[in-house]
Amino acid sequence: MNFDYSDKSQKLIDRLQAFMDEHIYPVEQEYIDAVHNSADRWATPPIMEELKQKAKDAGLWNLFLPEDYLPYGAGLTNLEYAPLCELMGRVMWSGEVFNCSAPDTGNMEVLARYGSEEDKKKWLVPLLEGEIRSAFAMTEPAVASSDATNIETSIVRDGDEYVINGLKWYTSGAMNANCKIMVVMGKTDTSAPRHQQQSQILVPLDTKGVTVVRPMAAMGHFDEPIGHAEVSFDNVRVPAANLLVGEGEGFAIAQGRLGPGRIHHCMRLIGCAQRALDLACERVETRIAFGQPLSKQQSIRERIAQMHCDIEQARLLTLKAADSMDRYGNKVSRDIIAAIKIVAPKMACNVIDQAIQMHGAAGTSQDFILSATYAYARTIRLADGPDEVHMMQLGRNLIKDKNA
C-alpha cells in the first residue's frame, strides 16, 4: 500500500485546509451561537448559506461522490476522499458547507444509483445543489434496528400507491426546517425470505399522515439545526413509483448505502479525535496545577503520546480499508471494514474523554466542543451498528476462513 496521498488528493487537502483556516475556524463559535440564539432552532442560520456559496466558488462541493456517479461530484475514490472527510470532521457542522454531510450523502448516493429520472430531477438535483435537506428513516423504538430484518414498518401496495404504517425514531435530518424528502425502510412482504422482505421508498415530509412527533436527544445533545426525529406514519400514501428499485430490494440498497458511509463516519471520528488532541495539547500548556503547567506532568505526557498513537493507528487502518474497498470492493473488504467500525468509534471516545479530563470542568461545558464530539462518537457506536454486531461478524468470518 502506498502511504502517500495522490497528487489529486493532496491538492484537494491543501485547498480544503486553506478554506477551513480562512472561512470555518474563524466563525466556528459564531455559527454555534447563531443556532442556539435562533428563534427557530431547526432553521439553518444564514451564515451557512454564505459559506456554502464560498465552497461552491472554491470548487469544494459534493466531494463525496465517486467516479461511478460522474458528472455528479468530484469523482474521488474512497482513499482520495478519506483525508478530506477527516478535515471536515474536525468541525462537526462543516460537512454541510461542502454538501458532504450525513444523511444527505447516503441519500444522494441512493438516488443517484437507484432513483428514476423523475426522482433525480425532483429530489437529487436540489440535494446536489444544497437547496434542500433529506432524512433517512430506518431505526424503530420497538425493535433492535441494528438487525434490519427486525424492521416492522409496513409498506403495502394498494393499486397505484403504497400505504405506509409504522413508527420510526432517530430519523436523522428530519427536524431540519429545510428537510423535504425521506428515504424510508419498511417491509413489503413478511412471507418472503428474511433478507428480501424489506423495501425502501421515497416519502416527502409534507405527505398526509406523516407526523414529526418530537426531536430525539443523543446524550442530551439535539444536534440542532439538523436533528434526529421520532416520526409516525399513519396510512401514509405515496405513488407506487416512489419505491426504489423494486419490492424486496431494501436490504441490498441499505448495504450499498452503508459502503462508503462506513469510511465517512470513521474518518469524521478521526477528525474529531485529532481536534480533541490538538485542543488538549494547547490546554495542558496553559493550565497550572500544583505550581506548574499540566504539560510538565509525566502522566499527561504519557496520555498525550498514547492519544497520538491511537489516532494514528485508527487512521492507517481506515485508509487501508478505503484502499481495499477501491481495489476489491465492499464484499471482499468486509473484514477490514468491520475492524474499522470496531476501532474508530472506541478510539474517538477514549481520546475525547482524555481531552475532557485535561480540560477539567470546562471540558464538559459549552465553552468547548468536546462534550458534543464525545456524544457524537459515543452515539456512532450504536447508530452505525453496535460494537457487538461488528465483533460477532468479524470473529465468525475469521474463524470460518481459518478453518475453510
TORVEX-628906 format. One record per residue (C-alpha): residue number from 1; y, x, z. Coordinates in Angstrom, 2 decimals, padded with zeros to 5 digits. Each point is the difference from the previous one (the first is absolute). Layout:
{NUM,{Y,X,Z}}
...
// end
This chain:
{1,{000.00,000.00,000.00}}
{2,{003.47,001.26,-000.90}}
{3,{002.19,-000.13,003.11}}
{4,{003.23,000.29,-001.99}}
{5,{001.78,-003.14,-001.14}}
{6,{000.37,-000.44,-003.75}}
{7,{003.37,000.78,-001.58}}
{8,{000.49,-003.72,-000.57}}
{9,{-000.72,-000.76,003.65}}
{10,{002.12,002.84,001.34}}
{11,{003.02,-001.06,-002.02}}
{12,{-000.32,-003.55,001.32}}
{13,{-000.48,001.30,003.56}}
{14,{003.22,002.00,-000.30}}
{15,{001.92,-002.95,-001.45}}
{16,{-001.34,-002.42,002.58}}
{17,{000.73,002.39,002.87}}
{18,{003.55,000.44,-001.25}}
{19,{000.42,-003.78,-000.23}}
{20,{-001.33,-000.46,003.54}}
{21,{002.36,002.67,001.31}}
{22,{003.03,-001.43,-001.77}}
{23,{-000.55,-003.74,000.15}}
{24,{-002.71,-000.98,002.52}}
{25,{000.22,002.12,003.15}}
{26,{003.81,-000.36,000.31}}
{27,{-000.26,-003.82,000.07}}
{28,{-003.31,-000.34,001.88}}
{29,{001.57,-001.38,003.16}}
{30,{002.56,-002.03,-001.95}}
{31,{-002.83,-001.85,-001.76}}
{32,{-001.85,-000.63,003.28}}
{33,{003.20,-001.32,001.61}}
{34,{000.71,-002.21,-003.02}}
{35,{-003.43,-001.62,000.34}}
{36,{000.26,-000.54,003.76}}
{37,{003.57,-001.30,-000.14}}
{38,{-000.54,-002.37,-002.90}}
{39,{000.31,-003.75,000.52}}
{40,{-003.30,-000.28,-001.89}}
{41,{-002.39,002.77,001.04}}
{42,{-002.23,-000.73,-003.02}}
{43,{002.80,000.52,-002.53}}
{44,{000.06,003.46,-001.57}}
{45,{003.35,001.71,000.74}}
{46,{002.34,000.63,-002.97}}
{47,{-000.29,003.74,000.56}}
{48,{-003.58,-000.18,-001.26}}
{49,{001.10,-001.33,-003.39}}
{50,{002.53,002.81,-000.27}}
{51,{-002.69,002.58,000.73}}
{52,{-002.43,-001.58,-002.45}}
{53,{002.53,000.25,-002.79}}
{54,{000.58,003.67,000.82}}
{55,{-003.75,000.61,-000.11}}
{56,{-000.26,-001.72,-003.38}}
{57,{002.88,002.07,-001.33}}
{58,{-001.72,003.14,001.28}}
{59,{-003.27,-000.87,-001.76}}
{60,{-001.85,-000.34,003.31}}
{61,{-001.34,-003.51,-000.53}}
{62,{-003.54,-001.48,000.00}}
{63,{-001.46,003.45,000.57}}
{64,{-003.29,-001.42,001.30}}
{65,{-001.40,-001.48,-003.24}}
{66,{-002.48,002.36,-001.71}}
{67,{-000.42,000.79,-003.69}}
{68,{-002.31,-002.97,-000.53}}
{69,{002.99,-002.30,000.50}}
{70,{002.47,001.62,-002.37}}
{71,{002.61,-000.98,-001.17}}
{72,{000.41,-001.20,003.59}}
{73,{000.60,002.70,002.61}}
{74,{000.07,003.79,-000.12}}
{75,{-003.58,000.57,-001.14}}
{76,{-000.90,002.28,002.91}}
{77,{-003.51,000.81,001.20}}
{78,{-000.95,-000.67,003.62}}
{79,{000.37,003.72,000.71}}
{80,{003.44,000.14,-001.62}}
{81,{001.26,-003.06,001.86}}
{82,{-001.39,000.94,003.43}}
{83,{002.73,002.47,001.06}}
{84,{002.70,-002.42,-001.16}}
{85,{-001.55,-002.73,002.14}}
{86,{000.04,002.38,002.96}}
{87,{003.71,000.66,-000.44}}
{88,{000.74,-003.73,-000.11}}
{89,{-002.16,-000.48,003.10}}
{90,{002.39,002.11,002.07}}
{91,{002.42,-002.96,000.04}}
{92,{-002.02,-003.16,000.41}}
{93,{002.25,-002.27,-002.04}}
{94,{000.75,002.42,-002.82}}
{95,{-002.94,-001.03,-002.19}}
{96,{001.90,-003.12,-001.05}}
{97,{002.86,002.14,-001.27}}
{98,{-002.34,001.37,-002.68}}
{99,{-001.93,-003.27,-000.47}}
{100,{-003.03,001.71,001.53}}
{101,{-000.60,-002.05,003.16}}
{102,{-002.98,-002.05,001.09}}
{103,{-001.12,-002.66,-000.64}}
{104,{001.92,-000.07,-003.29}}
{105,{-001.67,003.16,-001.30}}
{106,{-003.47,-001.49,000.32}}
{107,{001.09,-003.37,-001.33}}
{108,{001.67,001.58,-003.02}}
{109,{-003.17,001.93,-000.75}}
{110,{-002.02,-003.22,000.22}}
{111,{002.39,-001.83,-002.31}}
{112,{000.17,002.91,-002.45}}
{113,{-003.79,000.26,-000.16}}
{114,{-001.17,-003.58,000.39}}
{115,{002.97,-002.30,-000.63}}
{116,{000.45,-002.10,-003.13}}
{117,{002.94,000.64,-002.30}}
{118,{001.72,-002.99,001.60}}
{119,{-000.66,001.42,003.49}}
{120,{001.46,003.33,-001.03}}
{121,{003.10,-001.59,-001.48}}
{122,{000.59,-002.32,002.95}}
{123,{-000.93,002.26,002.92}}
{124,{-000.76,003.58,-000.99}}
{125,{003.21,000.73,-001.88}}
{126,{002.29,-001.23,002.82}}
{127,{-002.08,002.01,002.48}}
{128,{000.23,003.11,-002.15}}
{129,{003.76,-000.49,-000.18}}
{130,{000.22,-000.40,003.77}}
{131,{001.54,-003.47,-000.37}}
{132,{-002.57,-001.78,002.21}}
{133,{-002.55,000.86,002.71}}
{134,{-003.61,-001.13,000.39}}
{135,{-002.67,-000.52,002.66}}
{136,{-003.74,000.52,000.32}}
{137,{-001.90,-002.67,001.94}}
{138,{-003.49,001.06,001.04}}
{139,{-000.32,000.37,003.79}}
{140,{-000.90,-003.08,002.03}}
{141,{000.24,-000.57,003.77}}
{142,{-003.38,-001.66,000.42}}
{143,{-002.24,002.66,-001.59}}
{144,{-000.44,003.78,-000.15}}
{145,{001.88,000.44,-003.25}}
{146,{-000.87,003.68,-000.44}}
{147,{-003.17,-001.49,-001.48}}
{148,{001.45,-001.88,-002.96}}
{149,{-003.15,-002.09,-000.30}}
{150,{001.01,-001.74,003.26}}
{151,{003.12,-001.56,-001.55}}
{152,{000.00,-003.78,000.49}}
{153,{003.02,-001.19,-002.00}}
{154,{-001.29,-002.32,-002.74}}
{155,{001.08,-000.02,-003.65}}
{156,{-001.49,-003.08,-001.67}}
{157,{000.31,-000.94,-003.67}}
{158,{001.37,-003.50,-000.64}}
{159,{000.57,-000.61,-003.70}}
{160,{002.72,002.31,-001.27}}
{161,{000.92,001.12,003.52}}
{162,{-001.40,001.83,002.99}}
{163,{000.43,-001.45,003.49}}
{164,{000.43,002.54,002.81}}
{165,{-000.59,-000.64,003.69}}
{166,{000.00,002.53,002.83}}
{167,{001.97,002.02,002.50}}
{168,{001.04,003.62,-000.52}}
{169,{001.86,002.42,002.23}}
{170,{001.47,003.48,-000.29}}
{171,{000.87,-000.98,-003.55}}
{172,{002.09,003.06,-000.80}}
{173,{003.35,-000.69,-001.66}}
{174,{000.00,-003.76,000.43}}
{175,{002.90,-000.06,002.48}}
{176,{002.47,001.68,-002.35}}
{177,{002.68,-002.31,-001.39}}
{178,{-000.64,001.37,-003.49}}
{179,{-003.77,-000.55,000.04}}
{180,{-000.90,-002.32,-002.87}}
{181,{-003.71,000.43,-000.73}}
{182,{-003.20,000.51,002.00}}
{183,{-003.38,001.34,-001.06}}
{184,{-002.45,-002.10,002.04}}
{185,{-003.65,000.81,000.67}}
{186,{-002.43,-002.85,000.60}}
{187,{-003.42,-001.36,-000.85}}
{188,{-000.76,-001.99,-003.15}}
{189,{-003.79,-000.26,000.44}}
{190,{-001.67,000.40,003.39}}
{191,{-003.46,-000.27,-001.61}}
{192,{000.47,003.01,-002.28}}
{193,{-001.27,003.50,000.90}}
{194,{001.89,001.45,002.98}}
{195,{002.41,002.17,-001.98}}
{196,{000.60,-002.56,-002.75}}
{197,{001.30,-002.85,002.14}}
{198,{003.59,001.24,000.20}}
{199,{002.82,-000.46,-002.48}}
{200,{003.67,000.93,-000.11}}
{201,{002.72,-002.35,-001.12}}
{202,{003.78,000.08,-000.45}}
{203,{001.93,-002.40,002.22}}
{204,{003.82,-000.24,-000.15}}
{205,{001.39,-000.03,003.52}}
{206,{001.94,-003.22,-000.62}}
{207,{-003.11,-001.98,-001.03}}
{208,{-000.43,-003.33,001.80}}
{209,{-002.40,000.35,002.93}}
{210,{000.80,003.66,000.66}}
{211,{001.50,000.44,003.46}}
{212,{001.19,003.28,001.45}}
{213,{-000.92,-000.73,003.62}}
{214,{001.43,003.03,001.80}}
{215,{000.58,003.74,-000.24}}
{216,{-002.75,002.18,001.46}}
{217,{000.90,003.01,002.13}}
{218,{-001.92,003.26,-000.16}}
{219,{000.16,001.54,003.47}}
{220,{003.35,-001.70,000.58}}
{221,{001.49,001.01,-003.35}}
{222,{000.69,-002.70,-002.60}}
{223,{000.70,002.41,-002.88}}
{224,{003.19,-001.75,-001.02}}
{225,{001.10,-000.83,-002.67}}
{226,{-003.46,000.02,-001.66}}
{227,{-002.17,-001.41,002.75}}
{228,{-003.55,-001.23,000.32}}
{229,{-000.48,-003.75,000.14}}
{230,{-002.44,-002.63,001.10}}
{231,{-000.29,-002.32,-002.98}}
{232,{-001.82,-003.32,-000.26}}
{233,{-001.28,-001.55,-003.22}}
{234,{-000.37,-003.78,000.16}}
{235,{-001.34,-001.47,-003.24}}
{236,{002.06,002.48,-001.98}}
{237,{-000.32,-000.64,-003.72}}
{238,{000.63,002.62,-002.67}}
{239,{-000.93,000.11,-003.71}}
{240,{-003.54,001.20,-000.74}}
{241,{001.57,002.74,-002.14}}
{242,{001.29,001.60,003.22}}
{243,{-003.51,001.21,000.84}}
{244,{-000.29,003.73,-000.66}}
{245,{-002.79,001.04,-002.41}}
{246,{-002.43,-002.76,000.97}}
{247,{-001.96,-001.56,002.83}}
{248,{-001.96,002.46,002.11}}
{249,{002.09,003.04,-000.99}}
{250,{002.09,000.16,003.18}}
{251,{-002.05,002.65,001.76}}
{252,{000.00,002.28,-003.04}}
{253,{003.77,-000.43,-000.38}}
{254,{000.50,000.81,003.68}}
{255,{-002.04,003.20,-000.30}}
{256,{001.99,001.10,-003.05}}
{257,{003.26,-000.86,001.76}}
{258,{-000.93,002.11,002.99}}
{259,{-000.79,003.13,-002.06}}
{260,{003.42,001.64,-000.43}}
{261,{001.21,-001.91,003.05}}
{262,{-002.27,002.14,002.17}}
{263,{001.83,003.12,-001.12}}
{264,{003.40,-001.69,000.43}}
{265,{-000.64,-000.99,003.62}}
{266,{-001.40,003.38,000.97}}
{267,{002.86,001.92,-001.57}}
{268,{002.60,-002.31,001.57}}
{269,{-001.65,000.64,003.36}}
{270,{000.09,003.74,-000.59}}
{271,{003.71,-000.35,-000.80}}
{272,{000.52,-001.90,003.26}}
{273,{-001.90,002.67,001.93}}
{274,{001.92,002.85,-001.63}}
{275,{003.30,-001.70,000.84}}
{276,{-001.18,-000.43,003.60}}
{277,{-000.84,003.70,000.19}}
{278,{003.39,000.95,-001.45}}
{279,{001.77,-002.17,002.58}}
{280,{-002.13,001.45,002.79}}
{281,{000.89,003.56,-001.02}}
{282,{003.68,-000.89,000.20}}
{283,{-000.34,-001.88,003.28}}
{284,{-001.83,002.73,001.92}}
{285,{002.75,002.50,-000.80}}
{286,{002.73,-002.19,001.52}}
{287,{-001.80,-001.68,002.92}}
{288,{000.21,001.99,003.23}}
{289,{-002.66,-000.35,002.68}}
{290,{-000.57,002.29,003.00}}
{291,{002.88,002.23,-001.02}}
{292,{-000.95,000.71,-003.61}}
{293,{-000.49,-001.74,-003.36}}
{294,{-003.36,-001.72,-000.45}}
{295,{-000.62,002.33,-002.93}}
{296,{-000.49,002.85,002.49}}
{297,{-002.92,-001.79,001.65}}
{298,{-003.39,001.33,-001.14}}
{299,{-001.59,-003.46,000.02}}
{300,{002.72,-001.32,-002.34}}
{301,{-000.48,002.88,-002.42}}
{302,{-003.75,-000.64,-000.04}}
{303,{000.51,-003.70,-000.69}}
{304,{002.47,000.71,-002.80}}
{305,{-002.48,002.42,-001.56}}
{306,{-002.83,-002.52,000.23}}
{307,{002.15,-002.77,-001.49}}
{308,{000.75,002.25,-002.98}}
{309,{-003.68,000.85,-000.48}}
{310,{-001.04,-003.65,000.20}}
{311,{002.58,-001.08,-002.57}}
{312,{-000.90,002.81,-002.38}}
{313,{-003.72,-000.81,000.20}}
{314,{000.61,-003.70,-000.67}}
{315,{002.36,000.81,-002.86}}
{316,{-002.47,002.32,-001.72}}
{317,{-002.86,-002.46,000.46}}
{318,{002.07,-002.82,-001.48}}
{319,{001.07,002.12,-002.96}}
{320,{-003.64,000.91,-000.58}}
{321,{-000.87,-003.70,000.03}}
{322,{002.79,-000.73,-002.48}}
{323,{-001.25,002.78,-002.26}}
{324,{-003.55,-001.33,000.22}}
{325,{001.13,-003.52,-000.89}}
{326,{001.84,001.34,-003.04}}
{327,{-002.98,002.05,-001.16}}
{328,{-002.96,-002.21,000.85}}
{329,{001.26,-003.48,000.86}}
{330,{000.04,-002.04,003.20}}
{331,{-003.74,-000.70,000.16}}
{332,{-001.06,003.64,-000.13}}
{333,{002.78,000.91,002.45}}
{334,{-000.96,-002.67,002.55}}
{335,{-001.04,002.43,002.74}}
{336,{003.14,002.11,-000.02}}
{337,{002.12,-003.15,-000.26}}
{338,{-001.76,-001.30,003.12}}
{339,{000.64,003.35,001.68}}
{340,{003.76,-000.11,-000.58}}
{341,{000.11,-003.59,001.25}}
{342,{-001.58,001.23,003.24}}
{343,{002.02,003.19,000.36}}
{344,{003.58,-000.81,-001.10}}
{345,{000.81,-003.02,002.21}}
{346,{-001.51,001.61,003.11}}
{347,{001.86,003.21,-000.70}}
{348,{003.30,-001.84,-000.43}}
{349,{-000.51,-001.92,003.24}}
{350,{-000.74,003.20,001.92}}
{351,{002.89,002.00,-001.47}}
{352,{002.56,-002.77,000.46}}
{353,{-001.23,-000.59,003.55}}
{354,{000.55,003.68,000.80}}
{355,{003.47,-000.15,-001.54}}
{356,{000.84,-003.03,002.17}}
{357,{-001.15,001.92,003.08}}
{358,{002.27,002.91,-000.87}}
{359,{002.95,-002.35,-000.41}}
{360,{-000.55,-001.55,003.41}}
{361,{001.16,-003.58,000.54}}
{362,{002.24,000.27,-003.06}}
{363,{-003.11,000.25,-002.16}}
{364,{-000.88,-003.60,000.82}}
{365,{003.54,-001.26,-000.62}}
{366,{001.81,-001.37,-003.03}}
{367,{002.01,003.23,-000.20}}
{368,{-002.88,001.73,-001.77}}
{369,{-002.42,-001.15,-002.70}}
{370,{-003.08,001.13,001.90}}
{371,{-001.04,-003.29,001.62}}
{372,{000.21,-001.83,-003.34}}
{373,{-001.97,002.68,-001.83}}
{374,{-002.62,000.03,002.76}}
{375,{-000.39,-003.78,-000.29}}
{376,{-000.42,000.41,-003.76}}
{377,{-002.60,002.75,000.35}}
{378,{-001.95,-001.90,002.63}}
{379,{000.06,-003.20,-002.03}}
{380,{-001.35,001.74,-003.11}}
{381,{-003.15,000.84,001.97}}
{382,{-000.69,-003.73,-000.23}}
{383,{001.93,-001.22,-003.03}}
{384,{-001.55,002.51,-002.37}}
{385,{-003.46,-000.60,001.44}}
{386,{-001.13,000.79,003.56}}
{387,{-001.08,003.58,000.77}}
{388,{-003.45,-001.30,000.88}}
{389,{-000.56,-001.46,-003.48}}
{390,{000.95,003.22,-001.78}}
{391,{-002.12,002.10,002.37}}
{392,{-002.98,-002.36,-000.34}}
{393,{000.16,000.12,-003.78}}
{394,{000.57,003.75,-000.18}}
{395,{-002.82,000.72,002.45}}
{396,{-002.36,-002.29,-001.89}}
{397,{000.83,001.66,-003.32}}
{398,{-000.41,003.52,001.36}}
{399,{-003.39,-000.76,001.52}}
{400,{-001.16,-001.75,-003.15}}
{401,{001.13,002.84,-002.26}}
{402,{-001.61,002.63,002.20}}
{403,{-003.35,-001.79,-000.08}}
{404,{000.09,-001.11,-003.64}}
// end
